[in-house]
């Protein structure tokens, strides 16, 4: 039986009609020795030895790679070749000097005078920095350490809750430097600002993210970057741990995932000069010059590159092809900052159970490729704040929705695309020694590349009618002539029917017959010998079965070669011709001396085949690797198209609307994206039928869950005149969901996605900050109240609200806010922010909590942030009524039949009319009636002892009424003129409300007497 059909393809070296429009990729294989005559003998072995000497090419070493010993030469004697065709080569010897230096620098507690007796790992175990014991060295924020007082407000560590399972992991290097002009403290130790360089290497996709930014002592930007690029190993300078642990080191240990390994290495490896050389040596030629200009004056970024690649070369023993890494500058400007705890609280990419299903990412993740899902996750954690970028994405989503057949054709084309990032990773990694596994992987990568090129044609057809610039650019990349040239080059060398095999015999035959016939005479001779010998084995087994009347079946294993299996044997003695009989589960495995001799002949033939074929395939791989840059561009384009198509699918399936960007957040009938689907019985973790192309198809059992209470949509309005809103209501009335809903819709709009609402106007927000969780931090030894205060301090610092001292430590005067109808003049962090605070003060006494809440809300009222503050303190509304930009909202509940609570989940203006909802809610539960009666009596007595805060409130109410009218007029003036008809009705309604308010307060004379400031504000408006 012939293991492979006869090769009938003509010689690829014969002249072939290539159209002039096709750009060919030059392929120059290693020059083959003269073809011998087709006979086996000493001449063949002599030619084989000459081929071995000619084809053994040493890989060009990287300047960052460790030196090799003389024993690590790539030439392999014939005597060392294994029986199965693989070469047994000496292990690459890493420079003992370099590894010993890294070992000494890796741990701040290692003795530099100790000889390096072990080179197995880069650093010995460090109880204070390793993930297994790092929590023992973590200090509560604000506690005093050897290096001083941790004065910066920090977030409690999130335990990886913002990352989620299956997220890509990076090797990240941080290079902190003191900010220019700041001479205080050691590097990264404390004091003023920090210049941070960051290099994050994704080993799965071959991309290297580089950024440089200024940060504060609290490291909000650094921690945000570590959330977007979650590290598996974090490389830092050893100076952060010697002679004592610095404040920056403590802060990193407190804030990042405890599973992350922090690896300190010597400062000499953070070299800007070496980093720039690494960029030129490893980066794609098309990207190096632009990135060098971008990072020209940013030495910290180059230092981080140096440390990251030195670490990879030494500890991971990685060898990367020259000019094969895609360096991407990822500036922090232009993206929204969402810290790890806020991302976890809002359940952006992982929910409270640690899963990615019922999250914003889970709802939007209708992607069909690995690249698209990775881009979506990264984008959710750092949405764009560039309005042009957002609008361009929204235009693309709208075109996909409105163009007939475009969405369906894109989904079909994207489904068939292989993982481009995995293909890139296979091309950029270079094996230091050739093995059977590396040869097989080379063939697999070539097969996948050919499948990718074939799958690009439907994608190009789907994108051809597109007009959006993003889709047009994706079509241009996918239809690049380089792909056709690569396909032509592979067709010249590889068999046209080459496919990925999974069985052992299939993998061997794939490797043996991958190269087309007539490429080399010796290769054809060896393959013919292999075919004939294999045919002899099959014939011999058939003869044994016929001669001895035994049900023999031919078997193959990579280690033993061909043998036989006898099933149903009853234990009777076998003929003496059969040897090495071994009883297996399915029968008896046996062989004969003749089959063993034929196996030896096959191994000799396979040695010759693999030596020549693997070299030709390696040369082809090296040639194609020169065009890896187009694969990077394709990966980015496919990921973006996949993400936009997912946005369009969600909008079409769930009736989302396109958001408009204005100077305020105005949402009509907004819905939380996750809870909205669950309330309609749709499981976000399961594919919806319409995602497969069926419009308006009813959900099936695979994508539905038991529906809960119908979701109640709510309106939201936040602008400069009412930027701080107190949200009140009973427990479980929906306050937290309302806060998360507003944040989720704002994030979705900044992604370039449609949003679940009837109308959505959104302001550009550059950061979202939250204080929503409650609980003790056991690892830091912090109570719930301390965690609350730590997070609030961090939040205020991120907003630039720090009334104690400025960056130089000098006392400064607190600026007073002047609320106006169009905004506030006061201190801010330099951009619009959305702040969510849920029931601040639950961890302390009521009086202290009220005072803290009042101080925080007052400070936020002086900023330009949009604030939603959920609270049970109704007194806040009274005490803060002199701030016209602080308004109250509430969610109602009713007690039905005295024992059943009915929540309305609807947001209304004003404070709660019913403030005894706690007692009413307790009455519906199995609570002792006597205790309820006593609690009601005490509550009544406490209310009677309070002062009447509304005695002199008429003037303030009048001023607030005039301010509200002026604010709405200012809003009307900023709206487009074409909305004249609706505005007339709106103005008439405002006029009616104003007259009723003024009449109730005693007329205009009383209003003016009590609120001159408000009337002046109205006149100025």
SEVEXMI-148114 format. One record per residue (C-alpha): residue in one letter; z negated, x, y negated. Coordinates in steps of 0.2 Angstrom, whole numbers, padded with zeros to 4 digits, always signed. Each point is the difference from the previous one (the first is absolute). Example, Ala and Ser with C-alpha at 12.3 -4.5 7.8 and 13.67 -1.06 7.14 Angstrom:
! residues 2
a-0039+0062+0022s+0003+0006-0017
END
This chain:
! residues 1021
x+0000+0000+0000x+0005+0007-0017x-0014+0000-0012x+0012-0002-0015x+0018-0006-0001x+0013+0013-0003x+0002+0006-0018x+0016-0005-0006x-0001+0003-0019x+0012+0012-0008x-0005+0017-0008x-0009-0003-0016x+0007+0016-0006x+0018-0007+0000x+0007-0005-0017x-0006-0018-0003x+0007-0011-0014x-0014-0001-0012x+0003-0011-0016x+0000+0010-0016x-0013-0011-0007x-0013+0005+0013x-0011+0014-0005x-0003+0011+0015x-0016+0009+0003x+0005+0018+0005x-0007+0004+0018x+0000+0018+0006x-0007+0002+0017x-0006+0016+0007x+0016+0010+0005x+0002-0003+0019x+0004+0015+0011x+0017+0001+0009x+0002-0014+0012x+0000+0007+0018x+0011-0006+0014x-0007-0015+0009x-0008+0009+0014x-0018+0004+0004x-0005+0018+0002x-0006+0015-0008x+0012-0002-0015x-0009-0017-0004x-0017+0008+0000x+0006+0014-0011x+0008-0012-0012x-0017-0010+0000x-0010+0015-0005x+0012+0004-0014x-0001-0018-0006x-0019+0001+0001x+0000+0015-0011x+0012-0007-0012x-0007-0018-0002x-0018+0006-0002x-0003-0002-0019x-0017+0002-0008x-0005-0014-0012x-0002+0006-0018x-0019+0001-0003x-0008-0008-0015x-0008+0011-0013x-0016-0010+0003x+0000+0002+0019x-0011+0012+0009x+0007+0016+0006x+0005+0001+0018x-0003+0013+0012x+0013+0010+0009x-0003-0010+0016x+0006-0016-0009x+0018+0004+0001x+0012-0015+0003x+0010+0009+0014x-0005-0005+0017x+0002+0010+0016x+0009-0009+0014x-0015+0003+0011x-0012-0010-0011x+0011-0016+0001x-0009-0014+0010x+0007-0008+0015x+0004-0016-0010x+0010+0009-0013x-0013+0002-0014x-0004+0016-0007x-0018+0007+0001x-0002+0010-0017x-0015+0009-0007x-0011-0010-0012x+0003+0004-0018x-0013+0012-0007x-0007-0006-0016x-0005+0014-0012x-0018+0004+0004x-0003+0006-0018x+0006-0016-0008x-0009-0012+0012x-0016+0010-0002x+0000-0001-0018x+0003-0019+0001x-0014-0001+0012x-0012+0009-0012x+0005-0011-0014x+0000-0016+0009x-0019-0002+0000x-0011+0003-0014x-0013+0005+0013x+0010+0012+0010x-0005+0018-0001x+0016+0010-0008x-0006+0016+0009x+0000-0008+0017x+0015+0005+0010x+0012-0014+0004x-0003-0001+0019x+0009-0017+0002x+0016-0006-0008x+0001-0017+0008x-0004-0010-0015x+0001+0003-0019x-0018-0004-0003x-0016-0001+0010x-0010-0016+0000x-0008-0004-0016x-0014-0012+0000x+0001-0004-0018x+0019-0003-0001x+0006-0005+0017x+0002-0019+0003x-0012+0001+0015x-0015+0005-0011x+0005-0002-0018x-0010-0015-0003x-0016+0010+0002x+0005+0010-0016x+0005-0014-0010x-0011-0004-0015x-0003-0016-0009x+0009-0001-0016x-0011+0006-0014x-0011+0011+0010x-0004+0018-0004x+0008+0013+0011x+0001+0019+0000x+0014+0000-0012x-0008-0011-0012x+0000-0019-0004x+0014-0011+0006x+0002-0009-0017x+0017-0007+0003x+0001-0018+0005x+0008-0001+0017x+0006-0013+0013x-0010-0001+0016x+0011+0006+0014x+0011-0013+0008x+0001+0006+0018x+0018-0002+0000x+0000-0018-0002x+0014+0000-0013x+0012+0010+0011x+0002-0011+0016x+0005+0004+0017x+0017+0008+0003x+0002+0007-0018x+0008+0017-0001x-0011+0015-0002x+0003+0015-0010x-0006+0018-0001x-0006+0000-0018x-0004+0015-0011x-0010-0001-0016x+0000+0013-0013x-0012-0004-0014x+0000+0010-0016x-0011-0001-0016x+0010-0009-0014x+0007+0010-0014x-0014+0004-0012x-0014-0005+0011x-0010+0016+0004x-0015-0009+0008x-0005+0002+0018x+0009+0008+0014x+0017-0006+0007x-0002-0018+0004x-0019+0001-0002x-0004-0012-0013x+0001-0003-0019x+0015-0006-0008x+0018-0004+0005x+0009+0007+0016x+0018+0004+0002x+0004-0005+0018x+0015+0006+0011x+0004-0010+0016x+0012+0004+0014x+0001-0013+0014x+0011+0004+0015x+0005-0014+0011x+0004+0008+0017x+0009-0016+0006x+0013-0001-0013x+0001+0018-0006x-0003-0005-0018x-0012+0009-0011x-0008-0009-0015x-0005+0011-0015x-0009-0006-0015x-0010+0007-0014x-0012-0010-0012x-0015+0001-0011x-0016-0008+0007x-0018-0003-0005x-0016+0005+0009x+0000-0016+0009x+0017+0004+0008x+0007-0017-0001x+0018+0006+0000x-0003+0012+0014x-0008-0013+0011x+0014-0012-0003x+0013+0013+0005x-0010+0003+0016x+0001-0019+0004x+0018+0000-0003x+0003+0015+0011x-0015-0001+0012x-0003+0018+0007x-0004+0005+0018x-0005+0017-0007x-0005+0004-0018x+0002+0018-0005x-0011+0006-0014x-0004+0017-0008x-0015+0008+0009x-0008+0003-0018x-0005-0018+0000x-0013+0004+0014x-0005+0017-0005x-0013+0006-0005x-0006-0018-0001x+0009-0017+0003x+0008-0005-0016x-0001-0018-0008x+0018-0002+0004x-0003+0004+0018x-0014-0013+0001x+0011-0013-0009x+0014+0002+0013x-0012-0001+0014x-0008-0015-0007x+0016-0009-0003x+0013+0003+0013x+0002-0006+0018x-0013+0009+0011x+0013+0002+0013x+0009+0012-0012x-0003+0019+0004x-0003+0010-0016x+0006+0018+0003x-0005+0013-0013x+0012+0015+0000x+0000+0015-0011x+0005-0001-0018x+0013+0014+0003x+0011-0013+0009x+0000-0011-0015x+0013+0010-0008x+0012-0007-0013x+0012+0014+0003x+0001-0003+0019x+0001-0018-0003x+0016+0002-0010x+0007+0012+0013x-0004-0013+0013x+0009-0014-0010x+0015+0011-0002x+0000+0005+0019x-0004-0017+0008x+0006-0013-0013x+0017-0008+0001x+0012+0010-0011x+0005-0016-0011x-0018-0003-0004x-0008+0017-0003x+0007+0003-0018x-0005-0017-0007x-0018+0001+0008x-0002+0017-0007x+0004-0006-0017x-0012-0014+0002x-0014+0011+0006x+0004+0014-0011x-0017+0001-0009x-0010-0008+0014x-0007+0014+0010x-0013-0011+0009x+0014-0009+0009x+0009+0016+0006x-0017+0006+0006x-0003-0015+0010x+0018+0002+0008x-0005+0018+0005x-0016-0005+0008x+0007-0015+0010x+0015+0010+0007x-0011+0015+0004x-0012-0011+0009x+0014-0009+0010x+0008+0017+0005x-0016+0008+0006x-0010-0014+0008x+0014-0012+0006x+0011+0014+0005x+0014-0009-0008x+0017+0007-0003x+0011-0009-0013x+0018+0002-0003x+0005+0008-0017x+0005-0012-0014x-0005-0015+0011x-0015-0008-0009x+0002-0013-0012x-0012+0003-0015x-0003-0015-0010x-0009+0000-0016x-0012-0015+0000x-0007-0002-0018x-0015-0011-0002x+0007-0007-0016x+0010-0015+0002x-0010-0007+0014x-0015-0012+0001x-0017+0008+0004x-0009-0010+0014x-0015+0010+0007x-0004+0000+0018x-0014-0013-0001x+0010-0012-0011x+0014+0001+0013x-0013-0004+0014x-0008-0014-0010x+0017-0008-0004x+0005+0003+0018x+0017+0007-0005x+0004+0010+0015x-0014-0003+0012x-0012-0015+0001x-0019+0000+0003x+0002+0000+0018x+0010+0017+0000x+0017-0008+0004x+0016-0001-0011x+0005-0018+0005x-0009-0011-0012x+0004+0010-0016x+0012+0001-0014x+0009+0014+0010x+0000-0011+0015x+0008-0015-0009x+0013+0011-0009x+0004+0010+0016x+0016-0008+0006x+0008+0017+0001x+0011+0005+0014x-0002+0019+0000x-0014+0013+0000x+0006+0007-0016x-0001-0017-0009x-0017-0003+0006x-0006+0017-0006x+0007-0003-0017x-0007-0017-0001x-0017+0006+0004x+0001+0014-0013x+0007-0012-0013x-0014-0013+0003x-0013+0014-0004x+0009+0006-0015x+0011-0013-0008x+0011+0005-0014x-0004-0004-0018x+0017+0005-0007x+0007-0017-0005x+0018+0006+0002x-0003+0005+0018x-0009-0016+0004x+0014-0011-0008x+0013+0010+0010x-0008-0004+0016x-0002-0018-0005x+0018-0001-0003x+0004+0007+0017x-0012-0012+0008x+0008-0015-0009x+0018+0006+0005x-0005+0001+0018x-0007-0017-0001x+0014-0008-0009x+0015+0009+0009x+0006-0010+0015x-0002+0010+0016x-0007+0016-0008x-0018-0002+0006x+0006-0004+0018x+0012+0014+0001x-0013+0012-0007x-0013-0005+0013x+0013+0003+0014x+0006+0017-0006x-0018+0006-0004x-0006-0005+0018x+0012+0012+0008x-0004+0015-0010x-0010+0014+0009x-0015+0008-0008x+0009+0012-0013x-0017+0009-0004x-0002+0004+0019x+0017+0007+0000x-0003+0010-0015x-0016+0007+0007x+0010+0006+0016x+0013+0009-0011x-0012+0009-0011x-0012+0007+0013x+0006+0016+0008x-0007+0005+0017x-0005+0018+0000x+0004+0002+0018x+0014-0010+0010x-0007-0011+0013x+0007-0014+0011x-0009-0012-0011x+0007+0006-0016x+0018+0000+0008x-0003-0018+0006x-0006-0005-0017x+0015+0008-0009x+0011-0011+0010x-0011-0016-0003x+0001+0004-0019x+0019+0001+0001x+0002-0016+0010x-0011-0009-0013x+0010+0007-0014x+0016-0006+0007x-0009-0017+0003x-0006+0000-0018x+0018+0003-0007x+0007-0014+0010x-0014-0012-0006x+0004+0005-0018x+0017-0009+0000x-0008-0018+0001x-0012+0005-0013x+0014+0005-0012x+0009-0016+0004x-0015-0010-0005x-0003+0010-0016x+0018+0000-0005x+0000-0016-0011x-0017+0004-0009x+0000+0003-0018x-0018+0005-0004x-0001+0019-0004x-0013+0003+0014x+0011-0008+0013x+0016+0008-0006x-0009+0017+0001x-0006-0003+0017x+0018-0005+0005x+0006+0016-0007x-0012+0011+0010x+0003-0009+0016x+0019+0002-0002x-0001+0018-0004x+0015+0010+0007x-0012+0013+0007x-0005-0013+0014x+0018-0001+0005x+0002+0019+0000x-0016+0002+0011x+0007-0013+0012x+0016+0009+0001x-0009+0017+0003x-0010-0008+0014x+0015-0007+0008x+0008+0017+0001x-0014+0007+0010x-0009-0014+0009x+0006-0013+0013x+0004-0017-0007x-0010-0009+0013x-0016+0010-0003x-0016-0011+0000x-0018+0002+0001x-0006+0001+0018x-0018-0003+0007x+0001+0004+0018x-0003+0018+0006x+0018+0002+0007x+0007-0009-0014x-0008+0012-0013x+0006+0015+0010x+0018-0007+0001x-0001-0004-0018x-0004+0018-0005x+0012+0007+0012x+0015-0011-0005x-0003-0003-0018x+0013+0013-0006x+0018-0005+0002x+0011+0008+0013x+0011+0015-0004x-0013+0006-0013x-0003+0016+0010x+0008+0005+0017x-0017+0007+0008x-0008-0017-0005x+0013-0010+0009x-0001+0011+0015x-0019-0002+0001x+0001-0018-0002x+0014-0002+0014x-0012+0010+0011x-0014-0012-0004x+0011-0015+0004x+0006+0007+0017x-0017+0006+0005x-0008-0017-0004x+0014-0009+0009x-0004+0011+0015x-0018-0005+0000x+0004-0019-0001x+0012+0003+0015x-0013+0009+0010x-0013-0014-0003x+0013-0013+0006x+0003+0011+0016x-0018+0002+0004x-0003-0019-0002x+0015-0004+0011x-0004+0014+0013x-0019-0004+0002x+0002-0019-0004x-0014+0001-0014x+0000-0010-0016x+0000+0016-0011x+0002-0002-0019x+0004+0015-0011x-0013+0004-0014x-0002+0012-0014x-0014+0008-0010x+0001+0013-0013x-0012+0012+0009x+0007-0002+0018x+0018-0005-0003x+0009-0011+0013x-0009-0005+0016x-0002-0016+0010x-0011-0015+0002x-0003-0009+0017x-0007-0017-0002x-0007-0011+0014x-0004+0015+0011x-0011-0005+0015x-0008+0017+0002x+0011+0006+0014x+0004+0019+0000x+0015+0004-0011x+0015+0011+0006x-0004+0019-0003x+0014+0001-0013x-0011-0009-0012x-0014+0011-0009x-0013-0001-0013x-0004-0018+0005x-0013-0008-0012x-0006-0018+0001x+0001-0009-0016x-0004-0018-0005x+0017-0007+0003x+0004+0011+0015x+0003+0018+0005x+0008+0013-0011x+0009+0014+0010x+0014+0012-0001x+0010+0013+0010x+0004+0018-0001x+0018-0004-0004x-0005-0011-0015x-0012+0013-0006x+0015+0013+0000x+0011-0012-0010x-0014-0004-0012x-0001+0019-0003x+0019+0000-0004x-0002-0014-0012x-0014+0009-0009x+0011+0015-0002x+0014-0011-0007x-0012-0009-0011x-0006+0016-0007x+0017+0005-0006x+0004-0018-0006x-0016-0001-0010x+0002+0017-0008x+0017-0003-0006x-0001-0019-0004x-0017+0002-0009x+0007+0013-0011x+0015-0010-0005x-0012-0015-0003x-0011+0011-0011x+0014+0006-0010x+0006-0018-0003x-0018-0005-0005x-0001+0015-0012x+0016-0005-0008x-0005-0018-0002x-0017+0005-0007x+0009+0006-0016x+0003-0018-0004x-0018-0006+0002x-0001-0004-0018x+0011-0016+0002x-0011-0006+0014x-0015+0001-0013x+0010-0010-0012x+0005-0012+0013x-0018-0003+0006x-0005-0004-0018x+0014-0012-0003x-0003-0009+0017x-0018-0001-0004x+0003-0008-0017x+0013-0012+0006x-0012-0005+0014x-0014-0003-0011x+0010-0010-0012x+0007-0010+0014x-0018-0004+0006x-0004-0006-0018x+0015-0011+0001x-0005-0007+0017x-0018-0004-0006x+0007-0009-0016x+0012-0010+0010x-0012-0005+0014x-0016-0004-0011x+0008-0007-0016x-0005+0014-0011x+0006+0002-0018x+0006+0014-0011x-0013+0007-0012x+0004+0003-0018x-0008+0014-0010x-0009-0005-0016x-0015+0005-0010x-0012-0011+0009x-0004-0006+0018x+0005-0018+0001x+0002-0007+0018x+0003-0018+0004x-0006-0006+0017x-0003+0017+0007x-0004+0002+0018x-0008+0014+0010x+0014+0007+0011x-0011+0002+0016x-0010-0016-0002x+0015-0010-0005x+0008+0004+0017x-0015-0002+0010x-0003-0017-0008x+0017-0006+0005x-0002+0006+0018x+0011+0016-0001x-0007+0016+0007x+0006+0015-0011x-0001+0012+0014x+0013-0009+0010x+0019-0001-0005x+0005-0016-0008x+0015-0009+0008x+0009+0000-0017x-0002+0019+0000x+0013+0000+0014x+0013-0009-0010x-0004-0018+0002x-0003-0009-0016x-0013-0013-0001x-0004+0002+0018x-0017-0008+0006x-0013+0013+0005x-0002+0003+0018x-0015+0003+0010x+0002+0019-0001x-0001+0000-0019x-0013-0014-0003x-0019-0002+0000x-0011-0015-0002x+0002-0005-0018x-0016-0001-0010x-0004-0009-0016x+0016-0002-0011x+0000+0014-0013x-0003-0006-0018x+0010+0010-0012x-0007+0005-0017x+0006+0004-0017x-0004+0017-0009x+0001+0005-0018x-0006+0016-0007x+0006+0007-0017x-0007+0010-0014x-0010-0014-0007x-0008-0005+0017x+0000+0016+0010x-0018-0002+0007x-0003-0015+0011x-0016-0005+0008x+0003-0009+0016x-0014-0011+0006x-0003-0011+0015x-0010-0003+0015x+0000+0011+0015x+0016-0002+0010x+0008-0009-0014x+0014+0012+0000x-0004+0013-0014x+0003+0015+0010x+0016-0007+0007x+0006-0004-0018x-0003+0018-0006x+0009+0007+0015x+0014-0012-0003x+0003+0006-0018x+0000+0018+0006x+0012-0003+0014x+0012-0009-0010x+0000+0014-0013x+0002+0013+0013x+0015-0010+0008x+0009-0001-0017x-0002+0019-0003x+0008+0003+0017x+0015-0009-0005x-0003-0015+0011x+0000-0018-0003x-0017-0008-0001x-0008-0016+0007x-0001-0011-0015x+0010-0013-0010x+0001+0011-0015x-0006+0017-0002x-0001+0011-0016x-0008+0016+0002x-0005+0014-0011x+0003+0018+0005x-0017+0007+0007x-0002+0018+0003x-0016-0001+0010x-0010-0012+0010x-0019+0002+0001x-0012-0010+0010x-0019-0002+0005x+0000-0013+0014x-0009+0007+0015x-0018+0000+0003x-0010+0010+0013x-0011+0015+0002x+0009+0017+0002x-0010+0008+0015x+0010+0016+0000x-0005+0003-0018x-0017-0007+0001x+0004-0013-0014x-0006-0017-0002x+0011-0015-0004x-0006+0001-0018x+0004+0018-0001x+0017-0002+0007x+0003-0014-0013x-0005+0011-0014x+0010+0015+0006x+0016-0011+0002x-0003-0008-0018x-0002+0018-0007x+0016+0006+0008x+0009-0016-0006x-0006+0003-0018x+0005+0018+0000x+0017-0004+0006x+0002-0012-0015x-0006+0013-0012x-0016-0009-0003x-0013+0014-0001x-0012-0003-0014x-0012+0015+0004x+0011+0015-0004x+0017+0005-0001x+0009+0014+0010x-0008+0013-0010x-0018-0007+0003x-0003-0004-0019x-0007-0017-0005x+0013-0012-0007x-0002-0016-0009x+0004-0016+0010x+0015-0008-0008x-0002-0018-0003x+0013-0012+0006x+0009-0012-0012x+0007-0015+0010x+0016-0007-0008x+0012-0013+0006x+0013+0013+0005x-0012+0012+0009x-0015+0012-0003x-0002+0016-0009x-0012+0011+0010x-0001+0014+0013x+0010+0000+0016x+0007+0011+0013x+0017+0000-0007x+0009-0014+0009x-0002-0018+0006x-0011-0003+0014x-0005-0014+0011x-0019+0000+0004x-0008-0011+0014x-0019-0002+0001x-0008-0011+0013x-0018-0005-0003x-0007+0016-0008x-0019+0002+0002x-0003-0008+0017x-0010+0015+0005x-0014-0001-0013x-0011-0012-0009x+0008-0015-0009x-0006+0006-0017x+0006+0018+0002x+0017-0007+0008x+0003-0011-0015x-0003+0014-0012x+0011+0012+0009x+0014-0014+0002x-0002-0003-0019x+0002+0018-0004x+0015+0003+0011x+0009-0016-0006x-0003+0005-0018x+0007+0017+0003x+0015-0007+0008x+0003-0012-0014x+0002+0015-0011x+0014+0006+0011x+0018-0006+0002x-0002-0003+0018x+0003-0016+0009x-0017-0005+0008x-0004-0013+0013x-0019+0000+0002x-0007-0012+0013x-0019-0004-0003x-0014-0012+0003x-0008+0004-0017x+0004-0015-0011x-0010+0008-0014x+0014+0013-0002x+0012-0013-0007x-0014-0005-0013x-0005+0018-0005x+0018+0006-0001x+0007-0015-0010x+0002+0011-0016x+0014+0009+0009x+0015-0012-0002x+0010+0010+0013x-0014-0004+0014x+0004-0017+0008x-0007-0009+0014x+0007-0008+0016x-0007-0009+0014x+0004-0007+0017x-0008-0017+0005x-0008-0006+0016x-0007-0017+0005x-0013-0006+0012x+0007-0015+0010x-0012-0012+0008x-0015+0011-0004x+0003+0012+0015x+0018+0006-0002x+0008+0012-0012x+0017-0002-0007x+0008+0015-0008x+0014-0003-0012x+0006+0018-0002x+0007-0004-0017x-0003+0010-0016x-0005-0009-0015x-0003+0006-0018x-0018+0001-0006x-0017+0004+0009x-0006-0010+0014x-0008-0017-0005x-0010-0001+0016x-0011+0016+0000x-0011-0006+0015x+0013+0002+0013x-0011+0013+0009x-0013-0014+0004x+0014-0013+0004x+0008+0012+0012x-0017+0004+0008x-0003-0019+0002x+0015-0001+0011x-0007+0013+0012x-0014-0002+0013x-0013+0006-0013x-0018-0007-0001x-0001-0015-0012x-0017+0005-0007x+0007+0017-0005x+0015-0008-0008x-0012-0011-0010x-0011+0014-0006x+0016+0011-0004x+0007-0015-0011x-0017-0002-0009x-0001+0019-0004x+0018+0000-0006x-0003-0015-0011x-0016+0009-0008x+0010+0016-0003x+0014-0009-0009x-0013-0009-0011x-0008+0016-0005x+0016+0008-0007x+0004+0000-0018x+0014-0011-0006x+0014+0012-0002x+0012-0013-0007x-0010-0005-0016x+0010+0012-0011x+0016+0000+0010x+0010-0012-0010x+0007+0014-0011x+0004+0011+0014x+0009-0015+0009x+0010-0003-0015x+0005+0018-0002x+0005+0000+0018x+0010-0016-0002x+0010+0007-0015x+0002+0017+0009x+0007-0009+0015x+0013-0010-0011x+0005+0017-0008x+0002+0009+0016x+0011-0014+0007x+0010+0000-0015x+0002+0019+0001x+0006-0003+0018x+0013-0013-0005x+0007+0012-0013x+0003+0013+0013x+0010-0012+0011x+0019-0001+0000x+0008-0012-0012x+0010-0009+0013x-0016-0008+0006x-0001-0011-0016x-0001-0017+0009x-0015+0004+0011x-0008+0009-0014x+0000-0015-0012x-0010-0010+0013x-0011+0015+0003x-0004+0001-0019x-0003-0018-0002x-0013+0000+0015x-0008+0015-0009x-0001-0009-0016x-0008-0015+0008x-0013+0011+0008x-0004+0009-0016x-0002-0016-0010x-0012-0007+0014x-0010+0016+0000x-0002+0001-0019x-0004-0018-0002x-0014+0002+0013x-0007+0015-0009x-0001-0009-0017x+0017+0003-0008x+0008+0016-0007x-0014+0003-0013x-0012+0003+0014x+0012+0010+0010x+0003+0012-0015x-0019+0001-0004x-0004+0005+0018x+0015+0011+0004x+0009+0009-0014x+0006+0013+0012x+0008-0012+0011x+0009-0009-0014x+0006+0017-0007x+0006+0004+0017x+0010-0016+0001x+0008+0003-0017x+0005+0018+0004x+0008-0007+0016
END
